[in-house]
Amino acid sequence: MAKRAKLVNTILSTSNKKFTFGLLPQLQCRNATHFPATNRPPKLADQISRLLILQRYTAVDNLKFDFSDNLVDAVLVQLKLHPNASLHFFKLASRHQFYKPHAKSYCKIVHILSRARMFDETRFYLSELLELSRNQKPLSLVWDELVAVYREFKFSPTVFDMVLKIYAKKGLVKNALYVFDNMHKCGRVPSLSSCNSLLSNLVKKGDIFTAFSVYDQMNGIGISPDIYTCTIMVNAYCKDGKVDKAEIFIDEIEKMGLELSVVTYHSLINGYVEKKDLKGVERVLRQMKERRISRNVVTFTLLIKGYCMLCKMEEAEKVFREMKEVDEQAYGVLIDGFCQIGKMDDALRIRDEMLRSGFNMNLFICNSLINGYCKVGKISNAEQIVRSMNGWNLKPDSYSYHTLLDGYCRERLMQNAFNLCDEMIRDGIYPTVVTYNTLLKGLCQEGAISDALHLWNLMLKRGLVPNAVGYSTLLDGFLNMGEFEKALVLWKHILARGHTKSRILLNTMLKGFCKMGKMAEAELLFNKMEELGCSPDAITYRTLSDGFCKTGEIEKALETKDAMELQNIPASVESYNSLISGLMKAGKFGRVEDLLNEMHDRELTPNTVTFGALIAGWFKEGLPEKAFKAYFEMREKGLNPNVIIVSSIISGLYKLGRTDDANKLLQKMLDVNLYPDLRRFYSFSNSRTELLDVQKVADSLDGSAAKSIVPNNVLYNIAVAALCKSGKIDDARDVVNYLSLKGFTPDEFTYCTLINGISLAGKVNEAFDLRDEMLIKDLVPNIAVYNALIDGLCKAGNHERALRLFNKLHLKGLAPNVVTYNTLIDGYYKIGKNSEAVQLLKRITEEEILQS
């Protein structure tokens, strides 16, 4: 039966195809009828034309004839001075089941209708003609036919201008430019209205260069600009980042006697707002006052937006309170400003005030709240906003979903992210390249590179073309996971695909080369950027400088900073932080002071990262007094320490042998506000603080500071190390187990610390068990781990096993260092095996290992 059904389907399919192909030639013949030499078309055309002129439309409908291109054209030529008759006939032809007018007929009807000033009908058929040409015929052929009909009929040039405007309004700027460039060949000049439409769409599409070129051509052929033209050109200058030139342009226009409206000044204000230049905004406001142009709701809203972009929310709200009239947009901008900096309580306060004032929630405000909650990690609140939208008669759009999707990915809730994608599709919003890029970023942040690659291949199978952001995300994922070979293969693929002008991609690979320590390749890529058509930006210079700092090439880092400033790119606080960190590591403290003074002269304020670099550097040099001075200066400036700073202080004190001082601070942090259950493990009640500064630091870690010290692996590892140093090995293991339940993942440092502590406690077999546990978890023990094991074996008197382990190091890809040799030598001396110790000393000399 199944075979029979398949056969029936095949037969039906074949018969349908035969029917279709059999019918098509008949239709084509009827469409392209060419009458014999009886002159029937002219006679038929005359008869139809006479009936239409007499408005005997029913008689025409009852005539038995086939439509053809020749017949339609002949009738339209005869009726060219009778627009209503022409229109009736053209409609009759268009409605015919087996015939559709061709492009030449369209060209005739639009000229006829335009001459009769029937502009709505003209625009309708012009739109149909242009759509026809877009799908079937090149623009040049349609244009040539329009020109030919114009020359044949001697009317109507208005059609050309209408074509220009239709193309411009549809956003088909290439077609519009073709018409603009060819109108003069017909002796016609485009209208100012059409030119404004073209300019506006060019600016919207970001084709600023062409917009300026068109404006110059307008001036060259004598088309004088109006207020609308000037506003468009001000927008063009501002979009191009040349707001100062926009201001000069306004002055020149006003000198020509053209009085500009408040809308033009709003464009200029918005240009300065986008550049975060409030001084420029204030200057424009003064000009408006001098020229007696009143401020309105839009003016104040733009000023609020300017303060919001600079995170000056007090000033923004002050302007808001000064407004005599407020609308939804003003409320929306202020709410969005609070959301951008994570002040959600203030955002809700303004939202509630808006609702009490009788305004309704809108999509922009909902999206701002979703974005704000996602930024501060309150995903459940963001979900609640999405769920509430239906009650406000609103529907989540693509931005709503993608913002929440990004929030899930940031919080590594990838299952929620994929579930949201299913919900999007059910809601009629289909995944785009942006969707895949967001999911790729989430997977790469989780380290799930294989899943990211699977998603990448799925995107390609579904016909989506990856963009620079997608390539950059995947490339960054490989680099962060240390998959350098795969990163280099992908990079070659990117270059082969021609993605050489994407700054984001080039910066990502530059960062990769720096991370690999391949500074020669990084310099080569940097030097090639101009050649590739992509000039370096502030991130490029900072990345290269940071790379040099990390490899100890400080002079090159400073030269990179100087080269950046020669390109009029000022060094940022982040750039100075990288240089200060590099100089501290290199021990060039005099240069650090120079950079700090330079920051002060340029009105750049050191931030938490700056002070963190100073504190870590001074502790490394064994100068705790200077480290504490930097810490207290930071606190005086109102900056709270982060986990890196606290970790640097605690680990620095341990390295200096100030265990009690380190324990004092550690107890302050871990007693703590983090996990109260840990209190029983950290009872350093006998801790005597030797330094007054340590007591001051401990006292300074109040509630506000503790909130900013989000615990991470660094601090947890130091906490584990503190217990091991205090001999509380069992407590250290319990803490690791406890923290693992809270999301802490023990790393190489954790295991090394535990193995060292357990070995010192004489529990060597337990230490080896931990080493095996590392291997099971794909953590590779380093030389420090094996040094601890060898030391434990020597202390337990098992020197033979220690020597066997020493001899196996090369099989594990490790080379013994001075600590390894010293441990064995010390062990042999203690048991009186001096000859073995001397042999090891000779081996140190032969292998040129620095002796202790």
Secondary structure, 3 states (H helix, E strand, C coil): CHHHHHHHHHHHHHHHHHHHHHHHHHHHHHHCCCCCCCCHHHHHHHHHHHHHHCCCHHHHHHCCCCCCHHHHHHHHHHCCCCHHHHHHHHHHHHHCCCCCCCHHHHHHHHHHHHHCCCHHHHHHHHHHHHHHHHHCCCHHHHHHHHHHHHHHHCCCCHHHHHHHHHHHHCCCHHHHHHHHHHHHHHCCCCCHHHHHHHHHHHHHCCCHHHHHHHHHHHHHCCCCCCHHHHHHHHHHHHHCCCHHHHHHHHHHHHHCCCCCCHHHHHHHHHHHHHCCCHHHHHHHHHHHHHCCCCCCHHHHHHHHHHHHHCCCHHHHHHHHHHCCCCCHHHHHHHHHHHHHCCCHHHHHHHHHHHHHCCCCCCHHHHHHHHHHHHHCCCHHHHHHHHHHHHHHCCCCCHHHHHHHHHHHHHCCCHHHHHHHHHHHHHCCCCCCHHHHHHHHHHHHHHCCHHHHHHHHHHHHHCCCCCCHHHHHHHHHHHHHCCCHHHHHHHHHHHHHCCCCCCHHHHHHHHHHHHHHCCHHHHHHHHHHCCCCCCCCCHHHHHHHHHHHHHCCCHHHHHHHHHHHHHCCCCCCHHHHHHHHHHHHHHCCHHHHHHHHHHHHHCCCCCCHHHHHHHHHHHHHCCCHHHHHHHHHHHHHCCCCCCHHHHHHHHHHHHHCCCHHHHHHHHHHHHCCCCCHHHHHCCCCCCCCCCCHHHHHHHHHCCHHHHHHCCCCHHHHHHHHHHHHHCCCHHHHHHHHHHHHHCCCCCCHHHHHHHHHHHHHCCCHHHHHHHHHHHHHCCCCCCHHHHHHHHHHHHHCCCHHHHHHHHHCHHHHCCCCCHHHHHHHHHHHHHCCCHHHHHHHHHHHHHCCCCCC
